[in-house]
Amino acid sequence: MNPNGIAGKTAVITGASRGIGAATARMLAAAGAARLVLHYSSYQQGAAELAVELANCQVDLIGADLSTDAGLTGFINQVKATAPDADILINNAGHLVHRAKMPEFTFDLYDRVMTLNSKSVYFITQALAPAMIAKGSGHVINLSSIAARNGGGPGATIYAASKAAVSCITKGLAKELAPAGIRVNAVSPGTVDNYFHEKYSTQQMLDTAKSLTPAGRLQNNEEIAGVIAFLLSDAASGIHGQTIEINGGMYMV
């Protein structure tokens, strides 16, 4: 019996060098994960520091740019060689890549945003699902966004579309994999007080989001990680194909 769904398990987390990914890695390690395979893109230092911090479990690091087909293919090959029998997959990697309104958007930027935020989710899951199917158990948690519900902020239309695709992929994969004992769900953060919004949002944008949020504050990385941990637990054993909104009530506004 493993009521938290984490103890003794191997988990793969993309986008784990900081933010929600790093918070999730810490939470899984604290819950007794035996092994964590952590992906990073440009912030190798953060991933390396996190690996040292999580000395109570085995940690493997894999660097890759998941916004390109070559980077995604390279990562898939590496993760299949490193942890082909992973029990848990957290598809967390994602970014706006660049805020750009419609007149400025290019074919290349569109492809990079879609590849990073949705194509990677589908094909990394495809790579790791066979071993989960063979074991008759496994978990996949995808990261969507409130942008998938409201179309996103200025210059984020395609990012929002990519995250809407994540919610749809989550439902489709849940239907396909539930009979094999694998639960697929997603979490959908609102505006989170972390590096993502330090990079892509102005202080005025953050202040506006906070003022419009019924809870009167932004969310933090640990709150998102906590819902991920819940979805991995036996308490969530009946939950399949859901996208859990975590936004302080902002989605009601």
Secondary structure, 3 states (H helix, E strand, C coil): CCCCCCCCCEEEECCCCCHHHHHHHHHHHHCCCCEEEEEECCCHHHHHHHHHHCCCCEEEEEECCCCCHHHHHHHHHHHHHHCCCCCEEEECCCCCCCCCCHHHCCHHHHHHHHHHHHHHHHHHHHHHHHHHHHHCCEEEEEECCCHHHHCCCCCCHHHHHHHHHHHHHHHHHHHHHHHHCEEEEEEEECCECCHHHHHHCCHHHHHHHHHHCCCCCCECHHHHHHHHHHHHCHHHCCCCCCEEEECCCHHHC
